[in-house]
Structure formats: C-alpha cells, structure tokens
Amino acid sequence: MTAVPERPVITFLSDYGLRDEFVGVCHGVIATICPGARVIDVSHGIPRHDVRAGALVLQATLPYLPVGVHLAIVDPDVGAERRAVALRLADDRLLVGPDNGLLSLAAVAGGVVEAVDIAHSEFRLEPVSATFHGRDIFAPVAARLACGTPIALAGEPCDPDELVRIELPRHRVEDGAVVAHVLQVDRFGNLGLDVEHQDLPGLGLKLGHGVAIETASGDSLPALYVRTFADVGRGELLLYEDSYRRMAIGVSHGDAAGRLAIAAGDELRIRSGGATGE
C-alpha cells in the first residue's frame, strides 16, 4: 500500500438508519482504534436489507470519495455462513463488508488485487455478537486498515474470483420500445433505470422530444426527455440523465414512483412519441 496519510479516511455506508445506536457505536469503535481517522458517512438510509441498493450507491459514489477505507454494511444474513471480507482495489482503495454482493459492483469496477476473509480476524472485538458484526468485525478491521495495518494481516487470503457478485438486469429494445428496469427509487420518488449514457445511441430517444412511459399494469403516460426538472412544468413527468449518467424518470415537484405505482425491480417501457417537445 501507499503511505498512510496523516488523517486517514474511512467512508461508511449502511442500512442502519439513525434512530438506533448502531452508527454511533461503530463510530465509537473506529475512534477508539484509530482516533485520527476522519469518517465520512455516505448514507445510512439504504433500504433495510436491500443489498443491491447498497451496492449501487457504493459503486456510484466511490469515484467521488477520497482513496481510503470504504466500510459498507447491508447484512440481512448476519450470523449465517456468508463471509466477511476486506478487499484491496487496483488504486489502493480498501473495501470492508459482508461478502453478499454488496461490494461486488464497486470491486468489479475497481479491480480486486487482494482479498482476505476477516471473519476470524485477530482485530475483531471479543466476544463477537452473532447479530452485530458491524461493531465487532467490520468497524474494528476498517479502523486497523485505516491506521496502516497491511490487509494481509487482517485475515486469511481468499480468491477474488469466488466473491459473491450481484448481477444487474439489462435493458433491451423490443417492438420499438426500450424495456428498462428500475434499479433504485430515491427519497424524492425518482426512478433510476438500467440505461446508461453509453447505451443511448441507437435507442431512438431524442432530447427535447416526447416519450410514453408504459408500465406493466398497462398504463401509458406522456413525458418529455429533457435535461433537468426545470425544463417541464410543475407536476409533469420527465425522462432525464441523472448525476451518475444513468437514465431516470421523475416528476417536477412530485413523486414518479407514486405517480406510476412502481418500485425497485419493476419493468417499464419507454416509447418515443408520447408528448410534444418545444
């Protein structure tokens, strides 16, 4: 690894929420072991047990975070047979979390060069709770790594090719429509789709022109494909490219998920010609 900075960074993502003490206790463990570390809370609002949502947020945000230790915990099978791992990427970022697919999208993008199983790490807290590995395994290992402990000392080597991976759905073109899948729904009700910027050529979508959004229930609603929410009237449906260069559906000053009665994992169709542009 490269030299440890004077104030190492640990980023922290989880589905813990903020009502209970879980996040604060993990902060306390980190501060006890590596008091000089700066902890950046990426989000603790990942939907409960939604490993895919956590993986998508980790993948999308990692390029905007300082190189450091990236602690991610969405762990519905805590206490079961899933592994706990620490991974070193090609750019020396370190990922720490459960081996349930949560780290996989970021790991594939960054390229794993070293992986260890930390379930029985000498750095874990004893006794280890069966239900709070965030406190007893993940946070203390992350803190040790942030303070400069080589990843090889944190656990037993494991094969990066055997890590659990999340497979995302893929959009397709069918009968003249783009068949897309909702990957995420944010707190504003915007729908993040599995259509990325590089996918746009050849899909027949033209900026400023109308589209129809067709749901699995048979509803078809007109929308405009525009750059931003201000390009449509209040309450109007829009198709746009979000800040991570994925296509998304929103309602200006509204809630697209509620309007369309759609949730993460649902399929919809986008067809050119549903509304009139400028």
KEVEX-120203 format. One record per residue: z, x, y of N, C-alpha, C in turn; residue number from 1; residue in one letter. Coordinates in Angstrom, 3 decimals. Layout:
KEVEX-120203
Z,X,Y,Z,X,Y,Z,X,Y,NUM,a
...
//
This chain:
KEVEX-120203
0.000,0.831,-1.204,0.000,0.000,0.000,0.000,0.864,1.252,1,m
-0.388,0.235,2.359,-0.323,0.914,3.640,1.131,0.996,4.089,2,t
1.386,1.756,5.157,2.746,1.930,5.652,3.339,0.589,6.087,3,a
4.632,0.436,5.874,5.324,-0.800,6.258,5.492,-0.828,7.775,4,v
5.078,-1.918,8.445,5.250,-1.990,9.898,6.729,-2.063,10.262,5,p
7.038,-1.752,11.532,8.425,-1.791,11.978,9.027,-3.174,11.785,6,e
8.232,-4.190,12.022,8.719,-5.553,11.804,7.748,-6.263,10.880,7,r
7.964,-6.194,9.558,7.024,-6.805,8.615,6.979,-8.323,8.767,8,p
5.868,-8.895,8.330,5.646,-10.340,8.450,5.689,-10.987,7.079,9,v
6.401,-12.103,7.003,6.351,-12.993,5.842,5.906,-14.358,6.346,10,i
4.804,-14.873,5.817,4.433,-16.241,6.143,4.931,-17.144,5.030,11,t
5.249,-18.392,5.376,5.948,-19.285,4.449,5.309,-20.670,4.515,12,f
4.825,-21.120,3.378,4.192,-22.439,3.241,4.842,-23.153,2.057,13,l
5.145,-24.453,2.228,5.773,-25.177,1.120,5.614,-26.680,1.305,14,s
6.062,-27.410,0.291,6.150,-28.869,0.390,7.603,-29.305,0.537,15,d
8.474,-28.399,0.991,9.904,-28.682,1.069,10.269,-29.713,2.131,16,y
9.430,-29.848,3.165,9.833,-30.685,4.291,10.954,-30.019,5.074,17,g
11.463,-30.740,6.078,12.508,-30.180,6.929,13.795,-30.993,6.907,18,l
13.833,-32.054,6.111,15.035,-32.881,6.097,16.173,-32.209,5.339,19,r
15.819,-31.532,4.242,16.832,-30.871,3.412,16.994,-29.415,3.820,20,d
17.868,-28.725,3.102,18.219,-27.358,3.473,17.314,-26.299,2.864,21,e
16.311,-26.688,2.067,15.557,-25.731,1.260,14.901,-24.626,2.087,22,f
14.227,-25.002,3.172,13.552,-23.997,4.000,14.568,-23.050,4.630,23,v
15.623,-23.607,5.170,16.640,-22.785,5.817,17.307,-21.806,4.872,24,g
17.574,-22.248,3.640,18.196,-21.361,2.661,17.263,-20.209,2.312,25,v
15.968,-20.497,2.140,15.005,-19.424,1.861,14.934,-18.444,3.024,26,c
14.970,-18.961,4.254,15.024,-18.077,5.422,16.259,-17.186,5.354,27,h
17.382,-17.779,4.953,18.619,-17.022,4.878,18.554,-15.909,3.847,28,g
17.953,-16.187,2.690,17.802,-15.167,1.653,16.940,-14.020,2.170,29,v
15.840,-14.368,2.820,14.948,-13.337,3.372,15.675,-12.487,4.412,30,i
16.419,-13.148,5.309,17.116,-12.426,6.373,18.198,-11.510,5.819,31,a
18.822,-11.915,4.722,19.860,-11.088,4.106,19.273,-9.822,3.492,32,t
18.111,-9.965,2.852,17.499,-8.837,2.131,16.661,-7.962,3.043,33,i
15.926,-8.587,3.966,15.028,-7.843,4.860,15.212,-8.366,6.282,34,c
16.319,-8.017,6.926,16.647,-8.618,8.226,15.631,-8.342,9.322,35,p
14.808,-7.321,9.153,13.815,-7.022,10.177,12.537,-7.832,10.062,36,g
12.396,-8.618,8.990,11.150,-9.354,8.781,11.025,-10.522,9.760,37,a
9.820,-10.743,10.215,9.506,-11.916,11.034,8.868,-12.957,10.131,38,r
9.461,-14.148,10.051,8.957,-15.203,9.189,8.159,-16.197,10.027,39,v
6.919,-16.426,9.623,6.056,-17.417,10.267,5.950,-18.621,9.339,40,i
6.438,-19.754,9.781,6.345,-20.978,8.986,4.978,-21.609,9.217,41,d
4.115,-21.507,8.210,2.759,-22.069,8.325,2.824,-23.586,8.262,42,v
3.505,-24.102,7.259,3.719,-25.547,7.118,4.727,-25.780,6.014,43,s
5.583,-26.769,6.230,6.444,-27.270,5.155,6.181,-28.761,4.950,44,h
5.026,-29.201,5.450,4.639,-30.599,5.331,3.538,-30.849,4.325,45,g
3.296,-29.893,3.424,2.337,-30.146,2.349,2.824,-31.370,1.571,46,i
1.953,-32.312,1.247,2.407,-33.483,0.484,3.139,-33.066,-0.796,47,p
4.203,-33.767,-1.096,5.041,-33.393,-2.239,4.230,-33.205,-3.506,48,r
4.418,-32.048,-4.139,3.828,-31.730,-5.449,2.313,-31.568,-5.408,49,h
1.697,-31.563,-4.220,0.235,-31.515,-4.121,-0.220,-30.053,-4.069,50,d
-0.387,-29.479,-5.257,-0.749,-28.064,-5.362,-2.098,-27.800,-4.708,51,v
-3.056,-28.697,-4.907,-4.382,-28.478,-4.334,-4.336,-28.465,-2.807,52,r
-3.581,-29.382,-2.217,-3.466,-29.399,-0.757,-2.860,-28.104,-0.249,53,a
-1.831,-27.606,-0.934,-1.234,-26.340,-0.537,-2.202,-25.185,-0.665,54,g
-2.984,-25.180,-1.748,-3.965,-24.109,-1.959,-5.029,-24.118,-0.875,55,a
-5.476,-25.286,-0.465,-6.483,-25.396,0.582,-5.947,-24.898,1.926,56,l
-4.702,-25.257,2.248,-4.113,-24.799,3.508,-3.921,-23.287,3.490,57,v
-3.444,-22.747,2.378,-3.261,-21.296,2.283,-4.587,-20.574,2.445,58,l
-5.620,-21.041,1.767,-6.942,-20.413,1.870,-7.477,-20.471,3.295,59,q
-7.342,-21.628,3.938,-7.917,-21.806,5.274,-7.186,-21.003,6.342,60,a
-5.866,-20.888,6.209,-5.086,-20.249,7.276,-4.952,-18.745,7.109,61,t
-5.115,-18.226,5.912,-4.850,-16.813,5.663,-5.632,-15.871,6.586,62,l
-6.914,-16.127,6.879,-7.637,-15.206,7.769,-7.056,-15.126,9.182,63,p
-6.242,-16.100,9.580,-5.681,-16.136,10.929,-4.249,-15.610,10.963,64,y
-3.732,-15.175,9.827,-2.359,-14.695,9.737,-2.346,-13.172,9.642,65,l
-1.297,-12.534,10.153,-1.217,-11.072,10.045,-1.162,-10.641,8.581,66,p
-1.669,-9.465,8.308,-1.530,-8.910,6.958,-0.044,-8.708,6.686,67,v
0.410,-9.222,5.564,1.816,-9.130,5.218,2.057,-9.782,3.877,68,g
3.243,-10.354,3.719,3.602,-11.079,2.508,3.452,-12.566,2.784,69,v
2.743,-13.261,1.903,2.459,-14.682,2.114,3.112,-15.470,0.987,70,h
4.223,-16.098,1.327,5.054,-16.844,0.386,4.610,-18.296,0.386,71,l
4.234,-18.806,-0.780,3.768,-20.194,-0.894,4.479,-20.853,-2.069,72,a
5.067,-22.018,-1.805,5.827,-22.718,-2.846,5.486,-24.202,-2.831,73,i
4.687,-24.625,-3.788,4.498,-26.031,-4.139,4.577,-26.017,-5.653,74,v
5.669,-26.495,-6.188,6.030,-26.128,-7.564,6.562,-27.326,-8.351,75,d
5.699,-28.316,-8.635,6.193,-29.501,-9.342,6.715,-29.218,-10.740,76,p
6.302,-28.109,-11.358,6.737,-27.782,-12.720,7.792,-26.681,-12.736,77,d
8.585,-26.573,-11.656,9.635,-25.570,-11.612,10.533,-25.719,-12.838,78,v
10.858,-24.587,-13.456,11.698,-24.608,-14.642,10.924,-24.736,-15.934,79,g
9.613,-24.977,-15.845,8.783,-25.093,-17.046,8.203,-23.717,-17.387,80,a
7.117,-23.717,-18.145,6.574,-22.463,-18.652,5.603,-21.768,-17.698,81,e
5.327,-22.372,-16.546,4.401,-21.711,-15.622,4.993,-20.379,-15.156,82,r
4.126,-19.410,-14.877,4.587,-18.102,-14.441,4.910,-18.094,-12.953,83,r
5.731,-17.153,-12.561,5.945,-16.815,-11.156,5.274,-15.468,-10.940,84,a
4.486,-15.347,-9.853,3.682,-14.134,-9.706,3.711,-13.594,-8.280,85,v
3.396,-12.319,-8.192,3.080,-11.670,-6.918,1.733,-10.996,-7.090,86,a
0.869,-11.130,-6.091,-0.492,-10.614,-6.164,-0.772,-9.726,-4.959,87,l
-1.473,-8.646,-5.189,-1.955,-7.811,-4.084,-3.450,-7.983,-3.965,88,r
-3.905,-8.309,-2.750,-5.327,-8.506,-2.496,-5.955,-7.205,-2.004,89,l
-7.261,-7.225,-1.903,-8.001,-6.012,-1.543,-7.636,-5.496,-0.159,90,a
-7.207,-6.384,0.736,-6.846,-5.952,2.088,-5.348,-5.682,2.232,91,d
-4.640,-5.581,1.107,-3.206,-5.290,1.045,-2.315,-6.474,1.412,92,d
-2.877,-7.660,1.580,-2.019,-8.840,1.660,-1.339,-9.047,0.313,93,r
-0.130,-9.583,0.347,0.615,-9.880,-0.869,0.899,-11.379,-0.923,94,l
0.546,-12.007,-2.023,0.812,-13.427,-2.220,1.937,-13.576,-3.232,95,l
2.884,-14.457,-2.938,4.015,-14.692,-3.838,4.162,-16.193,-4.038,96,v
4.234,-16.624,-5.307,4.402,-18.043,-5.573,4.223,-18.370,-7.034,97,g
4.237,-19.645,-7.369,4.045,-20.057,-8.760,2.586,-19.902,-9.184,98,p
2.397,-19.578,-10.451,1.039,-19.443,-10.993,0.585,-20.805,-11.525,99,d
0.324,-21.716,-10.592,-0.117,-23.060,-10.956,-1.410,-23.444,-10.239,100,n
-2.087,-22.446,-9.678,-3.300,-22.680,-8.907,-3.089,-22.617,-7.413,101,g
-1.829,-22.658,-6.968,-1.528,-22.668,-5.535,-2.096,-21.450,-4.812,102,l
-2.038,-20.296,-5.446,-2.506,-19.057,-4.821,-3.981,-18.780,-5.081,103,l
-4.612,-19.585,-5.945,-5.897,-19.192,-6.518,-7.044,-19.178,-5.518,104,s
-7.126,-20.138,-4.618,-8.255,-20.171,-3.687,-8.195,-18.981,-2.733,105,l
-7.001,-18.674,-2.245,-6.836,-17.503,-1.380,-7.064,-16.220,-2.163,106,a
-6.624,-16.198,-3.417,-6.766,-14.992,-4.234,-8.221,-14.696,-4.537,107,a
-8.988,-15.714,-4.862,-10.409,-15.513,-5.145,-11.123,-15.001,-3.899,108,v
-10.801,-15.594,-2.746,-11.444,-15.172,-1.502,-11.084,-13.736,-1.148,109,a
-9.829,-13.338,-1.425,-9.374,-12.011,-1.026,-9.570,-10.934,-2.063,110,g
-9.760,-11.330,-3.324,-9.947,-10.360,-4.391,-8.634,-9.749,-4.853,111,g
-8.156,-10.136,-6.023,-6.883,-9.626,-6.537,-7.098,-8.246,-7.151,112,v
-6.322,-7.265,-6.697,-6.418,-5.919,-7.262,-5.193,-5.561,-8.095,113,v
-4.127,-6.355,-7.980,-2.924,-6.094,-8.760,-2.135,-7.389,-8.871,114,e
-1.584,-7.648,-10.048,-0.801,-8.868,-10.274,0.395,-8.544,-11.149,115,a
1.549,-9.129,-10.807,2.746,-8.961,-11.631,3.432,-10.304,-11.824,116,v
4.054,-10.453,-12.995,4.863,-11.624,-13.312,6.284,-11.327,-12.848,117,d
6.796,-12.131,-11.908,8.097,-11.849,-11.303,9.203,-12.760,-11.821,118,i
8.935,-13.526,-12.872,9.931,-14.480,-13.376,11.246,-13.796,-13.720,119,a
11.159,-12.582,-14.234,12.368,-11.844,-14.622,12.554,-10.599,-13.761,120,h
12.060,-10.659,-12.541,12.156,-9.517,-11.633,13.606,-9.084,-11.444,121,s
13.802,-7.783,-11.347,15.154,-7.275,-11.082,15.629,-7.651,-9.682,122,e
14.713,-8.150,-8.844,15.069,-8.505,-7.471,15.453,-9.973,-7.312,123,f
15.370,-10.756,-8.353,15.751,-12.162,-8.246,17.262,-12.292,-8.088,124,r
17.685,-13.436,-7.556,19.106,-13.695,-7.403,19.670,-14.239,-8.710,125,l
20.867,-13.843,-9.035,21.534,-14.329,-10.240,22.790,-15.112,-9.863,126,e
23.079,-16.193,-10.594,22.259,-16.797,-11.653,21.073,-17.536,-11.065,127,p
19.989,-17.602,-11.827,18.775,-18.273,-11.368,18.876,-19.764,-11.664,128,v
18.750,-20.571,-10.618,18.737,-22.021,-10.813,17.459,-22.440,-11.535,129,s
17.564,-23.447,-12.375,16.379,-23.966,-13.063,15.489,-24.770,-12.129,130,a
16.002,-25.164,-10.954,15.252,-26.075,-10.093,14.990,-25.536,-8.690,131,t
15.429,-24.316,-8.377,15.227,-23.794,-7.022,14.774,-22.340,-7.091,132,f
13.583,-22.140,-7.650,13.037,-20.787,-7.751,12.627,-20.242,-6.394,133,h
12.400,-21.130,-5.428,12.100,-20.659,-4.084,13.212,-19.788,-3.544,134,g
14.425,-20.212,-3.750,15.599,-19.451,-3.285,15.870,-18.229,-4.150,135,r
15.778,-18.408,-5.476,16.295,-17.401,-6.401,15.268,-16.383,-6.882,136,d
13.981,-16.721,-6.811,12.947,-15.791,-7.271,11.956,-15.461,-6.163,137,i
11.292,-16.478,-5.618,10.181,-16.218,-4.696,10.636,-15.594,-3.384,138,f
11.654,-16.146,-2.744,12.095,-15.608,-1.448,12.643,-14.183,-1.574,139,a
13.521,-13.894,-2.543,14.015,-12.508,-2.622,12.933,-11.486,-2.963,140,p
11.999,-11.851,-3.832,10.912,-10.920,-4.144,10.037,-10.706,-2.914,141,v
9.709,-11.802,-2.210,8.904,-11.673,-0.988,9.592,-10.763,0.016,142,a
10.900,-10.900,0.162,11.646,-10.080,1.113,11.616,-8.607,0.709,143,a
11.788,-8.325,-0.569,11.738,-6.933,-1.044,10.357,-6.319,-0.790,144,r
9.320,-7.086,-1.064,7.965,-6.580,-0.842,7.724,-6.315,0.648,145,l
8.213,-7.219,1.494,8.029,-7.048,2.937,8.715,-5.781,3.428,146,a
9.832,-5.422,2.808,10.567,-4.226,3.217,10.024,-2.950,2.588,147,c
8.907,-3.063,1.848,8.231,-1.864,1.388,8.313,-1.560,-0.086,148,g
8.991,-2.393,-0.864,9.043,-2.156,-2.309,7.649,-2.309,-2.895,149,t
7.161,-1.343,-3.664,5.833,-1.481,-4.281,5.788,-2.685,-5.215,150,p
4.670,-3.383,-5.226,4.541,-4.575,-6.050,4.742,-4.256,-7.529,151,i
4.402,-3.056,-7.954,4.539,-2.688,-9.362,5.990,-2.717,-9.824,152,a
6.937,-2.586,-8.883,8.355,-2.597,-9.239,8.940,-4.006,-9.245,153,l
8.155,-4.985,-8.807,8.673,-6.352,-8.665,8.602,-7.154,-9.953,154,a
7.822,-6.681,-10.950,7.693,-7.442,-12.180,6.807,-6.748,-13.184,155,g
6.489,-7.487,-14.235,5.643,-6.959,-15.297,4.170,-7.193,-14.968,156,e
3.303,-6.194,-15.198,1.873,-6.379,-14.904,1.297,-7.557,-15.692,157,p
0.377,-8.264,-15.064,-0.341,-9.329,-15.758,-1.814,-9.274,-15.354,158,c
-2.651,-9.904,-16.147,-4.095,-9.846,-15.969,-4.529,-10.852,-14.897,159,d
-5.112,-10.398,-13.777,-5.561,-11.338,-12.748,-6.538,-12.386,-13.272,160,p
-7.311,-12.037,-14.310,-8.273,-12.989,-14.857,-7.603,-14.143,-15.596,161,d
-6.318,-14.009,-15.887,-5.608,-15.061,-16.605,-4.792,-15.964,-15.689,162,e
-4.885,-15.737,-14.370,-4.170,-16.588,-13.425,-4.771,-17.994,-13.423,163,l
-3.918,-18.986,-13.237,-4.374,-20.376,-13.191,-5.211,-20.594,-11.928,164,v
-6.343,-21.247,-12.100,-7.236,-21.493,-10.960,-7.424,-22.990,-10.723,165,r
-7.581,-23.336,-9.470,-7.947,-24.699,-9.091,-9.461,-24.765,-8.955,166,i
-10.063,-25.750,-9.572,-11.498,-25.976,-9.428,-11.704,-27.153,-8.479,167,e
-12.356,-26.888,-7.366,-12.613,-27.945,-6.392,-13.872,-28.718,-6.769,168,l
-13.922,-30.005,-6.419,-15.163,-30.753,-6.646,-16.281,-30.216,-5.774,169,p
-17.502,-30.532,-6.096,-18.655,-30.093,-5.324,-19.464,-31.308,-4.890,170,r
-19.844,-31.311,-3.615,-20.695,-32.396,-3.134,-22.057,-32.307,-3.822,171,h
-22.817,-33.375,-3.748,-24.166,-33.399,-4.306,-25.002,-34.355,-3.469,172,r
-26.307,-34.244,-3.626,-27.222,-35.179,-2.963,-27.761,-36.122,-4.026,173,v
-27.660,-37.417,-3.745,-28.033,-38.417,-4.741,-28.621,-39.629,-4.026,174,e
-29.830,-40.012,-4.404,-30.502,-41.184,-3.807,-30.531,-41.104,-2.281,175,d
-30.773,-39.915,-1.755,-30.904,-39.742,-0.309,-29.596,-39.670,0.447,176,g
-28.470,-39.689,-0.263,-27.159,-39.632,0.394,-26.401,-38.392,-0.056,177,a
-25.538,-37.898,0.817,-24.630,-36.814,0.456,-23.395,-37.448,-0.179,178,v
-23.158,-37.135,-1.430,-21.968,-37.637,-2.121,-20.885,-36.574,-1.966,179,v
-19.852,-36.890,-1.177,-18.804,-35.932,-0.844,-17.461,-36.409,-1.381,180,a
-16.522,-35.475,-1.447,-15.181,-35.782,-1.932,-14.175,-35.428,-0.848,181,h
-13.147,-36.241,-0.721,-12.102,-35.993,0.259,-11.127,-34.971,-0.326,182,v
-11.078,-33.790,0.280,-10.174,-32.750,-0.185,-8.781,-32.895,0.399,183,l
-8.714,-33.307,1.658,-7.436,-33.386,2.363,-7.451,-34.541,3.352,184,q
-6.271,-35.058,3.632,-6.068,-36.006,4.728,-4.965,-35.433,5.604,185,v
-5.260,-35.159,6.876,-4.224,-34.593,7.738,-3.375,-35.695,8.358,186,d
-2.378,-35.320,9.156,-1.430,-36.294,9.690,-2.056,-37.255,10.689,187,r
-3.263,-36.924,11.171,-3.971,-37.823,12.077,-4.878,-38.793,11.326,188,f
-4.946,-38.650,9.996,-5.815,-39.515,9.205,-7.236,-39.019,9.102,189,g
-7.501,-37.765,9.535,-8.838,-37.200,9.402,-9.083,-36.775,7.962,190,n
-10.307,-36.966,7.496,-10.665,-36.707,6.106,-11.442,-35.407,6.002,191,l
-10.872,-34.383,5.370,-11.573,-33.126,5.143,-12.409,-33.204,3.884,192,g
-13.684,-32.842,3.973,-14.635,-33.022,2.873,-15.024,-31.694,2.229,193,l
-15.636,-31.795,1.058,-16.096,-30.603,0.336,-17.525,-30.232,0.716,194,d
-17.815,-30.312,2.002,-19.113,-29.898,2.541,-18.825,-28.856,3.617,195,v
-19.297,-27.629,3.410,-19.018,-26.551,4.345,-20.237,-26.263,5.215,196,e
-20.009,-25.447,6.239,-21.056,-25.166,7.216,-22.333,-24.661,6.557,197,h
-22.192,-23.765,5.601,-23.374,-23.192,4.963,-24.114,-24.198,4.084,198,q
-23.478,-25.336,3.799,-24.127,-26.363,2.986,-25.042,-27.280,3.800,199,d
-24.925,-27.236,5.123,-25.580,-28.236,5.961,-27.107,-28.202,5.925,200,l
-27.746,-27.029,5.942,-29.213,-27.045,5.901,-29.723,-27.775,4.656,201,p
-30.647,-28.678,4.874,-31.231,-29.407,3.750,-30.534,-30.709,3.409,202,g
-29.392,-31.017,4.086,-28.700,-32.268,3.773,-29.227,-33.449,4.585,203,l
-30.091,-33.164,5.576,-30.690,-34.252,6.340,-29.806,-34.822,7.424,204,g
-28.721,-34.141,7.776,-27.818,-34.617,8.823,-28.190,-33.942,10.136,205,l
-28.322,-34.737,11.202,-28.732,-34.212,12.491,-27.668,-34.515,13.533,206,k
-27.216,-33.451,14.198,-26.190,-33.590,15.212,-26.631,-34.569,16.290,207,l
-25.753,-35.479,16.645,-26.045,-36.480,17.661,-26.683,-37.742,17.121,208,g
-26.975,-37.760,15.827,-27.617,-38.923,15.224,-26.621,-39.731,14.403,209,h
-27.041,-40.929,14.062,-26.178,-41.835,13.329,-26.165,-41.572,11.839,210,g
-25.051,-41.918,11.217,-24.909,-41.890,9.766,-24.183,-43.149,9.336,211,v
-24.269,-43.450,8.057,-23.471,-44.513,7.472,-22.495,-43.877,6.493,212,a
-21.244,-44.281,6.583,-20.217,-43.814,5.651,-19.993,-44.937,4.629,213,i
-20.322,-44.654,3.377,-20.227,-45.661,2.323,-19.073,-45.296,1.387,214,e
-18.151,-46.226,1.179,-17.000,-45.975,0.325,-17.250,-46.520,-1.076,215,t
-16.399,-46.126,-1.992,-16.537,-46.561,-3.378,-16.357,-48.067,-3.515,216,a
-15.684,-48.699,-2.556,-15.469,-50.145,-2.614,-16.704,-50.931,-2.185,217,s
-17.731,-50.213,-1.700,-18.963,-50.873,-1.282,-19.091,-51.070,0.211,218,g
-18.057,-50.721,0.991,-18.130,-50.837,2.442,-19.064,-49.768,3.010,219,d
-19.789,-50.120,4.061,-20.651,-49.184,4.767,-20.366,-49.301,6.254,220,s
-19.905,-48.196,6.863,-19.527,-48.218,8.269,-20.378,-47.237,9.052,221,l
-20.854,-47.655,10.243,-21.652,-46.746,11.069,-20.782,-45.691,11.735,222,p
-21.328,-44.492,11.865,-20.632,-43.386,12.527,-21.668,-42.512,13.215,223,a
-21.193,-41.602,14.052,-22.056,-40.615,14.679,-21.664,-39.223,14.205,224,l
-22.666,-38.392,13.960,-22.431,-36.990,13.632,-22.435,-36.227,14.949,225,y
-21.248,-35.776,15.393,-21.093,-35.171,16.713,-20.228,-33.915,16.604,226,v
-20.071,-33.248,17.753,-19.291,-32.004,17.776,-17.800,-32.268,17.809,227,r
-17.359,-33.295,18.548,-15.931,-33.469,18.762,-15.609,-34.928,19.061,228,t
-14.326,-35.254,19.065,-13.865,-36.633,19.213,-14.277,-37.245,20.553,229,f
-14.366,-36.411,21.594,-14.719,-36.925,22.919,-16.167,-37.381,23.000,230,a
-16.984,-37.076,21.988,-18.390,-37.470,22.001,-18.624,-38.901,21.538,231,d
-17.559,-39.599,21.147,-17.681,-41.009,20.769,-16.633,-41.802,21.531,232,v
-16.794,-43.115,21.541,-15.847,-43.972,22.229,-14.546,-44.128,21.455,233,g
-13.526,-44.561,22.154,-12.216,-44.783,21.538,-12.353,-45.768,20.379,234,r
-11.795,-45.398,19.232,-11.837,-46.279,18.071,-13.095,-46.153,17.232,235,g
-14.046,-45.292,17.646,-15.299,-45.147,16.889,-15.169,-44.078,15.811,236,e
-15.929,-44.276,14.747,-15.936,-43.369,13.597,-16.892,-42.213,13.865,237,l
-16.482,-40.990,13.482,-17.343,-39.834,13.693,-17.308,-38.906,12.491,238,l
-18.428,-38.218,12.290,-18.553,-37.123,11.335,-18.640,-35.849,12.167,239,l
-17.866,-34.821,11.820,-17.824,-33.614,12.641,-17.482,-32.414,11.765,240,y
-17.664,-31.216,12.333,-17.285,-29.986,11.660,-15.923,-29.558,12.178,241,e
-14.936,-29.432,11.261,-13.575,-29.153,11.715,-13.388,-27.673,12.054,242,d
-12.169,-27.299,12.389,-11.911,-25.943,12.884,-12.070,-24.883,11.802,243,s
-12.131,-25.297,10.522,-12.365,-24.356,9.435,-13.802,-24.442,8.916,244,y
-14.683,-25.101,9.707,-16.118,-25.192,9.435,-16.414,-26.008,8.172,245,r
-15.547,-26.977,7.905,-15.820,-27.968,6.878,-16.135,-29.293,7.555,246,r
-16.977,-30.104,6.924,-17.264,-31.418,7.459,-16.048,-32.323,7.289,247,m
-15.854,-33.182,8.260,-14.706,-34.085,8.252,-15.107,-35.410,8.877,248,a
-14.321,-36.424,8.592,-14.538,-37.758,9.157,-13.271,-38.154,9.900,249,i
-13.439,-38.649,11.112,-12.292,-39.067,11.913,-12.603,-40.334,12.692,250,g
-11.592,-40.836,13.376,-11.722,-41.949,14.310,-11.122,-41.488,15.627,251,v
-11.859,-41.597,16.710,-11.337,-41.204,18.010,-10.110,-42.047,18.358,252,s
-8.967,-41.381,18.569,-7.694,-42.042,18.845,-7.296,-43.007,17.719,253,h
-7.694,-42.669,16.491,-7.397,-43.562,15.378,-7.180,-42.811,14.080,254,g
-7.288,-43.542,12.971,-6.927,-43.050,11.647,-8.057,-43.390,10.680,255,d
-8.866,-42.377,10.326,-10.010,-42.631,9.451,-9.572,-43.017,8.038,256,a
-8.508,-42.385,7.543,-8.043,-42.717,6.192,-7.630,-44.173,6.113,257,a
-6.947,-44.651,7.147,-6.561,-46.059,7.175,-7.746,-46.976,7.355,258,g
-8.674,-46.606,8.238,-9.852,-47.439,8.500,-10.693,-47.615,7.233,259,r
-10.865,-46.519,6.491,-11.724,-46.546,5.314,-10.958,-46.831,4.024,260,l
-9.628,-46.893,4.112,-8.787,-47.087,2.922,-9.101,-46.027,1.867,261,a
-9.068,-44.756,2.310,-9.448,-43.626,1.462,-8.305,-42.624,1.418,262,i
-8.153,-41.960,0.271,-7.129,-40.940,0.089,-7.762,-39.666,-0.443,263,a
-7.006,-38.584,-0.453,-7.482,-37.325,-1.025,-7.885,-37.542,-2.478,264,a
-9.033,-36.977,-2.837,-9.562,-37.131,-4.186,-10.629,-38.193,-4.302,265,g
-10.731,-39.076,-3.300,-11.733,-40.145,-3.352,-13.125,-39.617,-3.029,266,d
-14.112,-40.349,-3.464,-15.510,-40.007,-3.243,-16.110,-40.982,-2.226,267,e
-17.021,-40.485,-1.406,-17.749,-41.341,-0.475,-19.163,-40.806,-0.310,268,l
-20.013,-41.615,0.319,-21.397,-41.216,0.559,-21.672,-41.210,2.052,269,r
-22.460,-40.221,2.476,-22.876,-40.108,3.859,-24.397,-40.218,3.878,270,i
-24.882,-41.250,4.575,-26.316,-41.510,4.592,-26.817,-41.504,6.034,271,r
-27.893,-40.812,6.298,-28.449,-40.764,7.656,-28.904,-42.150,8.091,272,s
-28.727,-42.410,9.416,-29.282,-43.629,9.980,-28.328,-44.784,10.108,273,g
-26.999,-44.523,10.245,-26.061,-45.635,10.311,-25.682,-46.062,11.694,274,g
-25.997,-45.258,12.718,-25.615,-45.601,14.085,-26.626,-44.964,15.026,275,a
-26.606,-45.328,16.270,-27.563,-44.826,17.232,-26.934,-43.731,18.084,276,t
-27.575,-42.565,18.147,-27.061,-41.472,18.964,-27.570,-41.575,20.376,277,g
-27.196,-40.562,21.152,-27.644,-40.530,22.545,-29.145,-40.281,22.617,278,e
//
